[in-house]
Amino acid sequence: MSTDFVLIDMDGTILAKRSIDVLCQSYGLTSSLRRIDKEFREQPKSVVGRMIVDLFVGKSKVDMERIFDSISLSDGIRELLSYFKSRGFVVALATDGYKFLADKLKEKLPLDLVYGNVLEFNGDSLSGQAQSGPGCLKILGCKEYSICKLRLLKTLRYSLGGRAIAVGDSEADYCMLRTADISIAYRPKTERIKEEADLVTDHFDKVLSFLKCQLG
């Protein structure tokens, strides 16, 4: 028996803001983040990501979680996730951000699986980034993120056998959007994200209406 699933992005999708932006703002690191983004924009995103982690080395896990908890959820996301659960979907969160923060969302939202970059802590103090997984599949046009959402989608499709829905907003979601059976771009950041989506929208209530028509 096959099981349908949804792979959904965290920052800018489930959350109203990017967690990395909020963390950097709280710690006075916004200018450092912008410098890294500008100077290393041609580097693989996995490399850039490790540089960004270095900004937080020595920071308290508890404090980072507190800052993360202050980020608002996107309007309508609870209703959308509840709809997926009512239809028997496996709901998986995939983020190029940090898994320990995504795990906080799993405590309060109906999420079955969480994927993200694993960070290492020495007690309460962040010491660096651990190896996060098997790596990027490097399809044409991919920016080589450390969390390969295409690999995750293919793995879930193989193990569950059902229809795949992908929901995201940025370049990190490009490969999963172009491969899913149904792809939804929520407030997309680039034109090519829009081009890969079956639905482009700014509101999750429109996603609900669309899915009810598509899924019957």
C-alpha positions in Angstrom: 0.0 0.0 0.0 1.4 3.4 -1.0 1.4 6.5 1.1 1.3 10.1 -0.3 3.7 12.6 1.2 4.5 16.3 1.2 8.0 17.8 1.5 7.8 21.3 2.7 10.4 24.0 3.2 10.8 25.8 6.6 12.2 29.4 6.2 9.9 31.7 4.3 7.3 28.9 3.9 6.3 27.4 7.3 8.0 30.4 8.9 7.2 34.0 7.9 10.9 34.9 8.0 14.2 33.2 7.4 15.6 32.0 10.7 19.2 32.8 9.7 18.2 36.5 9.1 16.5 36.7 12.5 19.4 35.0 14.3 22.0 37.3 12.6 19.9 40.4 13.4 19.6 39.3 17.1 23.4 38.8 17.4 24.4 41.9 15.4 25.7 39.7 12.5 23.7 41.0 9.6 26.6 42.8 8.0 28.7 39.7 8.3 26.0 37.6 6.7 25.6 40.0 3.8 29.4 40.0 3.3 29.5 36.2 3.0 26.5 36.2 0.7 28.2 38.8 -1.6 31.8 37.6 -1.6 31.1 33.9 -2.0 27.9 34.0 -4.1 29.6 31.9 -6.8 30.6 29.1 -4.4 28.4 26.1 -3.8 25.8 26.9 -1.2 27.1 24.1 1.1 30.4 26.0 1.4 28.6 29.3 2.1 26.5 27.5 4.7 29.5 26.3 6.6 30.9 29.9 6.7 27.6 31.1 8.1 27.6 28.4 10.8 31.1 29.8 11.9 29.4 33.1 12.7 27.5 31.3 15.5 30.3 29.2 17.0 30.3 29.7 20.8 26.6 30.8 20.8 24.2 29.2 23.3 21.8 26.5 21.9 19.2 27.6 24.4 19.5 31.2 23.3 19.3 30.3 19.6 16.2 28.3 20.3 14.7 31.2 22.2 15.3 33.5 19.2 14.0 31.0 16.8 10.8 30.6 18.8 10.1 34.3 18.3 9.6 33.8 14.5 6.0 33.9 13.5 4.4 31.0 11.5 3.0 31.9 8.1 -0.7 32.5 8.1 -2.7 29.4 7.3 0.2 26.9 7.7 -1.4 25.1 10.6 -4.6 24.5 8.6 -2.6 23.3 5.6 -0.6 20.8 7.6 -3.7 19.6 9.4 -5.3 19.0 5.9 -2.4 16.8 4.9 -2.6 14.8 8.0 -6.4 14.4 7.6 -5.7 12.9 4.1 -3.2 10.4 5.5 -0.1 12.2 4.1 3.4 11.8 5.6 4.4 15.4 6.3 8.2 16.0 6.1 10.0 19.3 6.7 13.2 19.9 4.7 15.4 22.9 5.4 18.8 24.1 4.4 18.8 25.6 7.9 19.5 23.8 11.2 17.8 20.6 12.3 17.9 21.3 16.0 15.7 24.4 15.3 13.4 22.5 12.9 13.0 20.0 15.7 11.4 22.8 17.8 8.7 23.1 15.1 8.1 19.4 15.2 7.1 19.8 18.9 4.2 22.1 18.0 3.2 21.3 14.4 1.9 18.0 12.9 5.2 17.0 11.3 6.3 13.4 10.9 9.9 13.9 9.6 12.4 16.7 9.9 15.6 17.1 7.8 18.2 19.8 8.1 21.9 20.6 8.8 23.1 18.9 12.0 25.2 21.2 14.2 27.6 20.0 16.9 27.4 21.4 20.5 29.9 21.2 23.4 27.4 21.3 26.2 25.2 24.3 25.4 27.8 26.0 23.2 27.8 25.6 19.4 31.1 24.1 18.2 30.5 23.7 14.5 28.6 21.8 11.7 28.5 18.0 11.5 28.4 16.0 8.3 24.7 16.4 7.2 24.1 13.6 4.8 25.0 11.8 1.6 25.2 15.1 -0.3 23.8 16.8 -3.4 22.8 15.0 -6.6 24.1 18.0 -8.6 21.4 18.2 -11.3 21.8 20.8 -14.0 21.2 24.3 -12.5 21.6 23.1 -8.9 23.5 25.4 -6.5 24.7 22.4 -4.4 23.0 22.8 -1.1 24.2 20.7 1.8 20.6 19.4 2.3 19.6 17.9 -1.1 15.9 18.1 -1.2 15.8 16.2 -4.5 17.5 13.2 -2.8 15.1 13.4 0.1 12.1 13.5 -2.3 13.4 10.5 -4.2 14.1 8.6 -1.0 10.6 9.2 0.3 9.0 8.3 -3.0 10.9 5.0 -3.1 10.0 4.1 0.5 6.4 5.4 0.5 5.4 4.8 -3.1 2.7 7.5 -3.2 2.3 10.9 -4.7 4.8 13.6 -3.9 3.9 17.2 -3.1 6.6 19.8 -2.7 6.1 23.3 -1.2 8.8 25.9 -1.2 9.9 29.4 -2.0 13.6 29.6 -2.9 16.4 28.2 -5.0 17.0 25.6 -2.3 13.6 24.2 -3.3 14.2 24.2 -7.0 15.1 20.6 -7.6 12.3 19.2 -5.4 9.7 21.4 -7.1 10.7 20.3 -10.6 10.5 16.6 -9.6 7.3 16.5 -7.4 4.0 15.3 -8.8 2.4 18.5 -7.5 4.6 21.6 -6.9 3.6 24.7 -5.0 5.6 27.9 -5.0 4.7 30.0 -1.9 5.8 33.6 -2.3 8.6 32.5 -4.6 11.9 34.4 -4.6 13.0 33.8 -8.2 11.4 33.4 -11.6 12.6 29.9 -12.2 10.9 28.8 -9.0 7.7 30.1 -10.4 8.3 28.3 -13.7 8.6 24.9 -12.0 5.4 25.3 -9.9 1.9 24.0 -10.6 0.6 26.7 -8.3 2.1 30.1 -7.5 0.5 31.9 -4.5 0.9 34.2 -1.6 -1.8 32.5 0.5 -2.1 29.1 2.0 -5.9 29.2 1.8 -5.4 29.1 -2.0 -3.1 26.1 -1.6 -5.9 24.3 0.3 -8.5 25.1 -2.4 -6.1 24.0 -5.2 -5.2 20.7 -3.5 -8.9 19.9 -2.8 -9.5 20.2 -6.5 -6.4 18.2 -7.5 -6.7 15.4 -4.9 -10.5 15.1 -5.0 
